[in-house]
């Protein structure tokens, strides 16, 4: 894949797939991590014949703000060290929450880019890192279950889809969501981007946000938001022109938001008029059994069939 700059979606570089025995670093760039869930997640990774290594500050708590897993400097240092360690093949986030936007400016993106691509897994607050890895390093990433997240520990579908993506990416070239329906029918092609709606809106104007979703297949989901707040995020992105030229939209879970009928009505009102294919309930994000979606890979969306077909495997 070639292009003139790392900010272009077509320039994103895929990491190598994992092999048995690969070393995987677990980091906590956002919220505090429950130790018992971390232990359970590490056991699963070891069961995949991986060698998980826990970053030094994963179980820390910020001395003042207990919604953060340690200080900004320590969380950034853990991620930086894991990425730049040549023995590490993948970096998996322990959980989301809040905190990534406080550390992205502390990372040495030149060093990260020089270290080359690695499989990177996370979602929710990790959306800000997905954007940063795309715009600052030119690397593809995986929007998927995290090591200390309940879905990863308890849901076999979520685990298996992530495992297949990491080890056997050729087997998941077509991602299917049987429960999905076409909000707006049709097919579209583009580079897959996106994540948590509130984080994409919050990133606007930062040095790490892409200028727009032009030409992309945009994935959107969120959790625990009132309808008026979802309205605010969508309206902000619309007013900023961020949706201009988007090729298609995939809608994931809206867990702990209003009843889905209300959320659906809002989505139709705000983005139904974009004139592009839109598929709903595609099964990624905060919902149970979430699928792993690769960001930065060109794909075709068939909203009617409920499929996302990748031009190439998520990992080399």
C-alpha positions in Angstrom: 0.0 0.0 0.0 1.5 3.3 -1.0 0.7 6.9 -0.5 2.4 10.2 0.0 1.9 10.7 3.8 1.0 8.7 6.9 -2.2 10.8 7.3 -3.7 9.2 4.2 -5.7 6.1 5.0 -4.3 4.3 2.0 -0.8 4.6 3.5 -1.5 2.5 6.6 0.9 -0.4 7.1 -0.2 -3.8 8.5 1.7 -5.6 11.2 2.6 -9.3 11.0 0.2 -11.9 12.3 1.0 -13.5 15.6 2.6 -16.9 16.0 2.7 -19.3 19.0 5.1 -18.0 21.6 4.8 -14.4 20.5 5.4 -11.8 23.3 2.4 -9.5 23.9 2.6 -6.4 26.1 -0.5 -5.5 28.2 -0.8 -1.7 28.9 -3.3 0.5 30.7 -3.4 3.9 28.9 -6.8 4.8 30.3 -8.8 3.8 33.4 -7.8 1.7 36.4 -7.7 -2.1 35.9 -9.3 -4.6 38.3 -6.6 -7.1 39.2 -8.8 -10.2 39.1 -10.0 -9.4 35.6 -6.4 -8.8 34.5 -5.4 -12.2 35.9 -8.3 -13.9 34.0 -7.4 -12.1 30.8 -3.7 -13.1 31.1 -4.7 -16.7 31.5 -6.6 -16.6 28.3 -3.7 -15.1 26.4 -1.4 -17.8 27.8 -4.0 -20.4 26.7 -3.4 -19.1 23.2 0.3 -19.9 23.6 1.2 -16.3 23.8 3.7 -14.8 26.3 1.9 -11.8 27.9 4.0 -9.3 29.7 2.3 -6.8 32.0 3.6 -3.2 31.8 5.0 -1.8 35.1 2.1 0.6 35.8 -0.9 -1.4 34.7 -2.3 -1.8 38.2 -1.5 1.7 39.3 -4.0 4.4 40.4 -3.5 8.1 39.9 -2.8 9.8 43.2 -5.4 12.4 42.7 -7.8 11.3 40.0 -8.9 7.7 40.7 -10.4 7.3 37.2 -6.9 7.1 35.7 -4.6 4.1 35.8 -1.6 5.9 37.2 0.0 9.2 36.2 0.0 10.4 32.6 3.8 10.1 32.5 3.7 6.5 33.7 0.9 5.4 31.4 2.6 7.0 28.4 6.0 5.5 29.3 4.5 2.0 29.5 3.0 2.3 26.0 6.1 3.8 24.6 8.4 1.1 26.1 6.1 -1.7 24.9 6.0 -0.4 21.4 9.7 0.2 21.1 10.7 -3.1 22.6 11.7 -5.3 19.6 10.8 -8.5 21.4 7.1 -7.4 21.6 4.9 -8.5 18.7 1.6 -7.0 19.9 0.3 -4.4 22.4 -3.1 -5.1 24.0 -4.9 -2.6 26.1 -6.2 -3.8 29.4 -9.4 -1.7 29.4 -10.8 1.7 28.3 -12.4 4.3 30.5 -10.8 7.7 30.2 -7.3 9.0 29.9 -5.8 8.4 26.4 -6.2 12.0 25.3 -4.0 13.1 28.3 -1.1 11.0 27.1 -1.0 11.1 23.3 1.1 14.3 23.3 3.6 12.6 25.7 4.4 9.8 23.2 7.4 10.0 20.8 5.6 9.3 17.6 8.9 9.4 15.6 10.2 6.6 17.7 7.0 4.7 17.4 6.9 5.0 13.7 10.6 3.9 13.5 9.8 0.8 15.6 7.4 -0.3 12.9 3.9 -1.7 13.1 2.6 -4.1 15.8 -0.8 -5.6 16.3 -2.6 -3.1 18.6 -5.9 -4.0 20.2 -8.4 -1.9 22.1 -11.7 0.1 21.8 -13.8 2.7 23.6 -11.4 5.4 25.0 -8.7 3.7 22.9 -10.3 5.3 19.9 -8.0 8.3 20.4 -5.0 6.0 20.0 -6.5 4.4 16.9 -6.6 7.9 15.4 -3.1 8.7 16.5 -1.6 5.5 15.2 -3.2 6.2 11.9 -2.4 9.9 11.5 1.1 9.9 13.2 2.5 6.5 12.5 0.5 5.2 9.5 -0.2 1.9 11.1 -3.4 -0.2 11.0 -5.0 -1.2 14.4 -7.6 -3.5 15.7 -10.9 -2.3 17.3 -11.5 -5.3 19.5 -11.8 -6.8 23.0 -9.3 -5.8 25.7 -7.4 -8.1 28.0 -9.2 -7.2 31.3 -12.6 -6.5 29.8 -15.6 -8.6 30.8 -16.5 -9.4 27.1 -13.0 -10.8 26.5 -13.1 -12.9 29.7 -16.6 -14.3 29.5 -17.7 -14.3 25.8 -16.4 -17.0 23.5 -17.5 -15.3 20.3 -15.6 -12.1 21.2 -12.5 -14.1 22.1 -12.5 -16.4 19.1 -13.0 -13.6 16.6 -10.0 -11.7 18.1 -7.9 -14.9 18.2 -8.6 -15.7 14.6 -7.8 -12.1 13.5 -4.5 -12.2 15.3 -3.4 -15.7 14.3 -5.4 -16.6 11.2 -6.5 -13.3 9.6 -7.2 -15.0 6.2 -10.1 -16.9 7.8 -11.9 -13.6 8.8 -11.5 -11.7 5.5 -15.3 -11.4 5.5 -16.8 -10.1 8.7 -20.4 -11.0 9.0 -23.0 -9.7 11.5 -26.1 -11.9 11.1 -28.2 -9.7 13.3 -27.5 -6.5 11.3 -29.9 -4.8 9.0 -29.5 -2.1 6.3 -30.6 1.3 7.6 -29.8 2.6 4.2 -29.2 -0.2 1.6 -26.4 -0.5 -0.8 -22.7 -1.2 -1.2 -19.7 1.0 -0.6 -15.9 0.7 -0.6 -13.4 2.6 1.5 -10.8 2.4 4.3 -12.3 1.3 7.6 -11.9 3.9 10.4 -13.9 5.0 13.4 -14.5 4.0 17.0 -16.4 5.5 19.9 -18.5 8.4 18.7 -17.8 10.7 21.7 -14.1 10.3 21.3 -14.2 11.1 17.6 -16.1 14.3 18.4 -13.7 15.1 21.3 -10.7 14.7 19.0 -11.8 17.3 16.6 -9.3 20.1 16.3 -6.4 18.1 17.8 -3.2 17.3 16.0 -4.2 13.6 16.0 -7.6 13.9 14.3 -8.0 13.1 10.7 -9.5 16.0 8.8 -12.6 14.1 7.7 -14.0 10.7 7.0 -13.9 11.3 3.3 -13.7 8.1 1.3 -13.9 5.9 4.4 -16.2 3.3 5.8 -16.9 4.8 9.2 -17.6 2.6 12.3 -19.6 4.3 15.1 -20.7 3.1 18.5 -20.9 4.4 22.1 -21.9 3.4 25.6 -23.9 5.0 28.5 -24.8 8.2 26.6 -28.1 10.1 26.8 -29.7 10.7 23.4 -29.2 14.4 23.5 -25.4 13.8 24.0 -25.3 11.5 21.0 -27.1 14.2 19.1 -24.5 16.7 20.2 -21.6 14.5 19.0 -23.2 13.8 15.7 -24.2 17.4 15.1 -20.7 18.6 16.0 -19.1 16.2 13.5 -21.7 17.2 10.9 -21.2 21.0 11.5 -17.4 20.5 11.2 -17.8 18.8 7.8 -16.3 15.6 9.1 -18.9 13.4 7.5 -18.4 15.1 4.1 -17.5 12.5 1.4 -17.9 9.4 3.7 -18.4 6.3 1.7 -20.5 4.2 4.1 -21.3 3.8 7.8 -21.3 0.8 10.1 -23.2 1.2 13.4 -22.2 -1.0 16.3 -23.6 -1.2 19.8 -25.3 1.5 21.9 -25.1 -0.2 25.2 -26.6 1.6 28.2 -27.9 4.4 26.0 -31.6 5.0 25.5 -33.8 2.3 24.2 -32.5 1.4 20.7 -35.6 2.7 18.9 -34.9 6.2 20.2 -31.2 6.0 19.3 -32.1 4.6 15.9 -34.5 7.5 15.3 -31.7 9.9 16.1 -29.2 8.2 13.8 -31.7 8.3 10.9 -32.3 12.0 11.7 -28.7 13.0 11.8 -26.9 10.8 9.3 -29.7 9.0 7.3 -29.5 11.8 4.8 -25.9 11.4 3.9 -26.9 9.4 0.8 -24.5 6.4 1.6 -25.1 2.8 2.6 -25.5 2.5 6.4 -25.7 -0.8 8.3 -27.0 -1.0 11.9 -26.4 -3.4 14.7 -23.2 -4.7 13.2 -21.9 -6.2 16.4 -18.8 -4.3 17.4 -18.1 -2.1 20.4 -19.5 -2.3 23.9 -22.1 -4.9 23.2 -21.9 -8.6 24.1 -19.7 -10.8 21.8 -18.2 -7.9 20.0 -16.5 -8.5 16.7 -12.9 -7.3 16.0 -12.8 -4.7 13.3 -9.5 -3.8 11.6 -8.9 0.0 11.1 -6.8 1.2 8.2 -7.7 -1.7 5.8 -9.6 -1.1 2.5 -12.9 -3.1 2.5 -16.3 -3.4 0.9 -19.5 -2.9 2.9 -22.7 -4.7 1.8 -25.3 -3.2 4.0 -28.0 -5.5 2.7 -26.0 -8.7 3.4 -24.5 -7.4 6.6 -20.9 -8.1 5.5 -17.6 -6.2 5.6 -15.2 -7.8 3.2 -11.5 -6.9 3.5 -9.3 -6.4 0.4 -6.5 -8.1 2.3 -6.2 -9.8 5.7 -6.0 -7.5 8.7 -2.5 -8.7 9.5 0.2 -9.8 7.1 
